Amino acid sequence: QVQLVESGGGLVRAGGSLRLSCAASGSTFSFAFMSWYRQAPGKQRELVATISSGGNTNYADSVKGRFTISRVNAKNSVYLQMDSLKPEDTAVYYCNGKRTLPWSEYWGQGTQVTVSS
């Protein structure tokens, strides 16, 4: 059974940095896309950043220039370096992996990031 496990969340002051990690276990395949999503209280889950197996990246406008997504394909892992954090970045961050052919999608359990002002 495929599992995604996040780590690295916590409490940080505005302007600080955090690095999130996500490692997959139990898979015999590589994810075509790995992403980070977040969900703040009372809001819908939103896409933060995506990286393809080839290294192509996309970011939400709200995090461009502050967050960097990366991955290590051999480890089926993905990372999110978050710099210049703002209180509005406070949310539960979820790791997501998508496989194609056949299509399947997996989620981690989430890790809390809290940015104080």
N, C-alpha and C positions, 0 to 999 in steps of 0.2 A: 504494500500500500504506500502510495506516494505521500510524503508529508513535507511541508515547508515550515521551517522554524525560524522566527525572527528573533533578533537580539539587538541590544544597543540603545533602546529607548531610555528616557529618564527626564529629569527636571533640569532645565538650563535657563540662564538669564538671557534676556533679549540681547542680540549681538553675538551670542555664543555659538558653539558648534556641537553637532552630534554626528555619529556615524552609525547607521543601521546596517545590519547584516542579515542575510537570509540564506539558509542552506537547505537544499533538498535531499531527502533520503528516500530510499526504497524505489527509486526510478531506474529504469534501464534505458532511458532515452534522454536526450537533451531538449530543453524547452526552446521553442522557436523564439518566443518573446518572454521576457521577464520584466515585471513592472512593480512599481510601488503605488499604492492607493492610500488615501487617508479619509477619515470620517470624523468630523468635529461634532460635538453634541448638538442635536437638533438639525443637523444638515445631512445631505445625501453624500454617499461615498463618492470621491472624485479621484480621477487619475492624476498622479503627480509626475511620474516619469516612466518611460518605457525604453528598453534596450533590446535590440534583436540579437540573434546569435552571431551576426556579422559585425555587431558593434554600432549599428545605427541607433541614435537616441532621439527621443522627443520629450519635451518638458511642458508642463502647464505654464502659462504665461506668468502666473503668480510666483513661480520658483526659479524662473530662468535667471541665470547669472549667480544664483546663490546655492543651488543644489546640483550635485553631480552623481549620475548613476553609472555604475560599472558592473562588470560581471567576470567571473572566471568559469569558462565553459567546462573545463575539465572537472571542476568541483560542483557544477550545476548550482552555483551560488551567485547572488546579486547583492550589491551594496548601494547605499545612498549616503553620500557625504552631504551634510546639511550645514551650511555656513550662514552667517548673518541672520540668525534665526529671529523671527518676529513672534509676538504673542498670537497672531492669527495663524501661525503654523501649528498651534496646539491641536492635537488630534490623536486618534489611534491610527497607526500606520500599518498597512497590510501588504504583505508580499504576495505577488500573483505570478503564476507561471502558466503559459499557454503552449500547448502542443498542437501541431497541425498534422493531418493525415495519419491517423484520424484526429479530429478535433477533440481536445479535452482541456480542462482548466482546473487549476488548483489554487487554493488560498491558504495562507498562514493564519495563525490565530490572532495576530495583531500585537503591536507593542505601543505603549503609551508614550507620547512625546508631549511634554508640557513646557511652554516657554513663558517665563514670568517677565513682567514689565519692570 
